[in-house]
Amino acid sequence: MARRTRRKVSTRDLVKTLILLLAIVWLCFLVYSIYKKEEIARRTVHETQADLAALDARTQTLSGTVGDMDTQRGQEASVRETFGVARPGEDVIIVVPKKDVPPPPPLTFWQKVRNFFGL
């Protein structure tokens, strides 16, 4: 049987191994930072697309409003909504919101006893 001999590990081999390990860790860190930047870019693209869709909807709404402003009826409706005016002879109804009534204070023990006996 052949005997296995252990080869002595030289300092030079240890330094090379350490440098390779550091290079691998550094490259992993670089890849991870690129991944995070790409994730941020994707999220930003989705947010920007949502903003664009909202702006497109707003543009269509404003286009319709501008189209309505070309007619006499549209101008009158805009003035009525903006300033709350009425034609001569029209009645204006003002709806007043209901006032909140605070709840009565809770009864004390002795008030409950008096109420129980009808005093």
C-alpha positions as CSV (number, residue, x, y, z in Angstrom):
1,M,0.0,0.0,0.0
2,A,1.1,3.4,-0.9
3,R,1.4,5.8,1.9
4,R,-0.1,9.2,1.5
5,T,2.1,12.0,2.4
6,R,0.8,15.3,3.5
7,R,2.1,18.1,1.6
8,K,3.1,21.1,3.6
9,V,0.9,24.2,2.9
10,S,3.1,27.1,2.0
11,T,2.4,30.7,2.9
12,R,2.2,31.6,-0.7
13,D,-0.7,29.2,-1.3
14,L,-2.5,30.6,1.7
15,V,-2.1,34.2,0.4
16,K,-3.4,33.2,-3.0
17,T,-6.4,31.5,-1.5
18,L,-7.1,34.5,0.7
19,I,-6.9,36.8,-2.3
20,L,-9.3,34.6,-4.3
21,L,-11.8,34.5,-1.4
22,L,-11.7,38.3,-1.0
23,A,-12.2,38.7,-4.8
24,I,-15.2,36.3,-4.7
25,V,-16.8,38.2,-1.8
26,W,-16.1,41.6,-3.5
27,L,-17.7,40.3,-6.7
28,C,-20.7,39.0,-4.8
29,F,-21.1,42.4,-3.2
30,L,-21.0,44.1,-6.6
31,V,-23.6,41.8,-8.1
32,Y,-25.9,42.3,-5.1
33,S,-25.6,46.1,-5.4
34,I,-26.4,45.9,-9.1
35,Y,-29.5,43.8,-8.3
36,K,-30.7,46.3,-5.8
37,K,-30.3,49.2,-8.3
38,E,-32.2,47.2,-10.9
39,E,-35.0,46.5,-8.4
40,I,-35.3,50.2,-7.7
41,A,-35.4,51.0,-11.4
42,R,-38.2,48.5,-12.0
43,R,-40.2,50.0,-9.1
44,T,-39.7,53.5,-10.5
45,V,-40.8,52.4,-14.0
46,H,-44.0,51.0,-12.5
47,E,-44.7,54.2,-10.5
48,T,-44.0,56.3,-13.6
49,Q,-46.4,54.2,-15.7
50,A,-49.1,54.7,-13.1
51,D,-48.5,58.4,-13.1
52,L,-48.6,58.5,-16.9
53,A,-52.0,56.6,-16.9
54,A,-53.4,59.1,-14.3
55,L,-52.2,62.0,-16.4
56,D,-53.7,60.6,-19.6
57,A,-57.1,60.2,-17.8
58,R,-56.8,63.8,-16.5
59,T,-56.0,65.0,-20.0
60,Q,-59.1,63.3,-21.4
61,T,-61.2,64.8,-18.7
62,L,-59.9,68.2,-19.3
63,S,-60.4,67.8,-23.0
64,G,-64.0,67.1,-22.4
65,T,-64.4,70.0,-20.1
66,V,-62.8,72.3,-22.7
67,G,-65.1,71.0,-25.3
68,D,-68.1,71.8,-23.0
69,M,-66.8,75.3,-22.5
70,D,-67.3,76.0,-26.2
71,T,-71.1,76.0,-25.8
72,Q,-73.3,78.5,-23.9
73,R,-74.8,75.8,-21.8
74,G,-71.3,74.5,-20.7
75,Q,-70.2,78.0,-19.7
76,E,-73.3,78.5,-17.7
77,A,-72.9,75.1,-15.9
78,S,-69.3,76.0,-15.1
79,V,-70.2,79.4,-13.6
80,R,-73.0,77.7,-11.6
81,E,-70.7,75.1,-10.2
82,T,-67.8,77.4,-9.5
83,F,-69.6,80.4,-8.0
84,G,-72.9,78.9,-6.8
85,V,-75.1,81.4,-8.7
86,A,-78.7,81.0,-9.8
87,R,-80.8,82.5,-12.6
88,P,-83.3,85.2,-11.7
89,G,-86.5,83.6,-10.4
90,E,-84.7,80.4,-9.3
91,D,-84.8,79.5,-5.6
92,V,-81.6,78.4,-3.9
93,I,-81.8,75.6,-1.3
94,I,-79.1,75.6,1.3
95,V,-78.6,72.3,3.1
96,V,-77.2,72.8,6.6
97,P,-75.4,69.8,8.1
98,K,-76.9,68.4,11.2
99,K,-75.1,69.5,14.4
100,D,-73.6,66.7,16.4
101,V,-75.2,66.5,19.9
102,P,-72.7,65.3,22.5
103,P,-73.9,62.2,24.4
104,P,-75.1,62.7,27.9
105,P,-72.6,62.1,30.7
106,P,-72.7,58.6,32.1
107,L,-74.8,58.1,35.3
108,T,-73.1,57.7,38.6
109,F,-73.8,54.7,40.8
110,W,-76.0,56.7,43.1
111,Q,-78.0,58.1,40.2
112,K,-78.6,54.6,39.0
113,V,-79.8,53.5,42.4
114,R,-82.2,56.5,42.6
115,N,-83.5,55.8,39.2
116,F,-84.1,52.1,40.2
117,F,-86.2,53.2,43.1
118,G,-87.9,55.9,41.1
119,L,-86.7,58.8,43.3
